[in-house]
Amino acid sequence: DVKVTQSSRYLVKRTGEKVFLECVQDMDHENMFWYRQDPGLGLRLIYFSYDVKMKEKGDIPEGYSVSREKKERFSLILESASTNQTSMYLCASSDRAQPQHFGDGTRLSIL
Amino acid sequence: DQQVKQNSPSLSVQEGRISILNCDYTNSMFDYFLWYKKYPAEGPTFLISISSIKDKNEDGRFTVFLNKSAKHLSLHIVPSQPGDSAVYFCAARALNNNAGNMLTFGGGTRLMVKP
């Protein structure tokens, strides 16, 4: 069974801090994704990666960056956290065209 | 501009009856559609999918219907059970998406099944 693990379930940070969200998958999937989920807006894609060191912008990349140094790990970085980045962050992985598998999410609060 | 829309934010159904969740899309390049189910404090889990070459796909109590001319799909749950209470997301993938299996999600519909 596919396991996508996000390092924190809940995180509280201050405005201006640099924030790292980590995601690890154990199925050797090529593709990894970062979304944020906000009420009424569904899941919006921030960044995705289809290979090690490769990254592509999603629909809302502003204020975020990503890193994929190893195939199993995909990190989301908030360069300078702001209150409008308070949200639920979801990581997902998939093998080529197969359905994406999600982690349980990180609820991030920026004070 | 949302390319995938779920116009009903919530739906309440009696146990044993049919639940119908709707989804509309605007991008004619979408060729593959998925439904995900999400419980609170958990990530979305894949439920069922349909390719644009089909108009129906069934898996147990869950059936997805696709009407390409209307750019509309629906998820039917029969019979509905209290454990089906969750948020349901519709998602779509574009035909020419050759990089990374990108999905576009709708805003979600919260289904409540009353005992």
Interface residues (C-beta under 8 A of the other chain):
Chain A: V4 R9 N31 F33 Y35 G40 L41 G42 L43 R44 L45 F48 S49 Y50 E56 G58 L90 A92 S94 R96 A97 Q98 P99 Q100 H101 F102 G103 D104 G105
Chain B: V4 Q6 P9 Y32 L34 Y36 A41 E42 G43 P44 T45 F46 S49 F89 A91 R93 A99 G100 N101 M102 L103 T104 F105 G106 G107 G108
